[in-house]
Amino acid sequence: MQAEKTKITRLLKTARGQLEGILRMVEEDRYCVEIAQQLMATEAILNRANKEILTAHLKTCVKNAESDEEREQKIDELVSMLGKIMK
C-alpha cells in the first residue's frame, strides 16, 4: 500500500492544515459562511482519504483473503461499518 500510503498521508496532512486554519478563523470571529465553506472543503478531503483507504482494503485485504470465510468476514465488517455511517 506504499503508493496509497503516500497519497493518504498527503491528504490527511492537508486536512490537518485546513483544520488548523479553521480554528484560527473561529478564534478570529470570521464570517460563519467562510468557516462553513472551509469545513466542507476539509470534509471532502477526509472523504477522499477514506475512499483511498477503503479501496486499498478491498484490493488487498479482501482480495487476498485466504478463504471464502475470511473474505466474507472482511466484507461483512465493511458493510457493518458503512451501515453505521449511513444512518
ZIWOTA-V88433 format. One record per backbone hydrogen bond with DSSP energy under -0.5 kcal/mol. CO is the residue of the C=O (numbers start at 0). NH is the residue of the N-H. Records with the same first field share a line. If there is no record, write none. Layout:
BEGIN
CO: NH / NH
END
This chain:
BEGIN
0: 4
1: 5
2: 6
3: 7
4: 8
5: 9
6: 10
7: 11
8: 12
9: 13
10: 14
11: 15
12: 16
13: 17
14: 18
15: 19
16: 20
17: 21
18: 22
19: 23
20: 24
21: 25
22: 26
23: 27
24: 29
25: 28
30: 33 / 34
31: 35
32: 36
33: 37
34: 38
35: 39
36: 40
37: 41
38: 42
39: 43
40: 44
41: 45
42: 46
43: 47
44: 48
45: 49
46: 50
47: 51
48: 52
49: 53
50: 54
51: 55
52: 56
53: 57
54: 58
55: 59 / 60
56: 61
57: 62
59: 63
61: 64
66: 70
67: 71
68: 72
69: 73
70: 74
71: 75
72: 76
73: 77
74: 78
75: 79
76: 80
77: 81
78: 82
79: 83
80: 84
81: 85
83: 86
END
